[in-house]
Amino acid sequence: MKKSTLVEIKNENKEPSSDHELDRMDRRILNILQLEKKMQDHPEIKQCYFISGDADYLLVVHATDMNHYNEFARRVFASEPNIKMFRSSFCLNRIKYNTHFQLEEK
């Protein structure tokens, strides 16, 4: 049985204070784009969102068991220099799941 987990990723972004800082910001933007591309390359990552708040990204990851998730986290997150930290949360019980919504006609 596959398990789902939510993963929050935080990278380091600061406001530029000089031309040198602007160059660093350009590199950070490139690093972010590279990170987003890499997230698309892993079949375990089912969903990836750029979000507001304490974390920068929210991922939905599917793994067959905890050993699979541990291997995945070490391979993908721990080896990625653009990831400052990550935090995992695991679903214990799904209370409600509904993707249906009503479209309003105008």
Secondary structure, DSSP 8 states (H G I E B T S, - for coil): --EEEEEEEE-------SHHHHHHHHHHHHHHHHHHHHHHT-TTEEEEEE-SSS-SEEEEEEESSHHHHHHHHIIIIIT-TT--EEEEEE-S--------------
